């Protein structure tokens, strides 16, 4: 997923992506629901045969994207409901960084549908994860001090329009 951490610390004006802040000093506007897909290098053994939750969890090592270094997420919750656990062997801070790690290893990564074209341009293969996963709420976040700023309102409008255009052009 693409995101730009900016709110809460006052380091920039707008965050775009999966916004995980519920702080009262951050205004959040949800725009779109996205979903996660798996990503591996071309020729990865996981691509051979039927992909079951058991194979997804047990036949490969996994890479997590977490700005906070967490080694557990919604995938792990879904796997636990089936009595399964995956092997997480590392974490990186951004989805683009994860694509370069996945490209050069046998690790399994996850990205949003938004990032599929980037993954494919790097020669990676995406696949549907064989689990019921929650959707990803993509939105905007900003500090309320920018609410009445006409330039910031213009920026938010431009980002909304660009994202709407991108999502409407995307297949499925």
Secondary structure, DSSP 8 states (H G I E B T S, - for coil): ------TTTTSSS-EEEE-----TTSEEEEEEEE-EEEEEETT-GGGSS---HHHHHHSSEEEEE-TT-----HHHHHHHHTT---EEEEEES-HHHHHHHHHTSS-BEEEEGGGHHHHHHTTEEEE--SS----EEEEEEE-GGGTT-HHHHHHHHHHHHHHHHHHHHS--
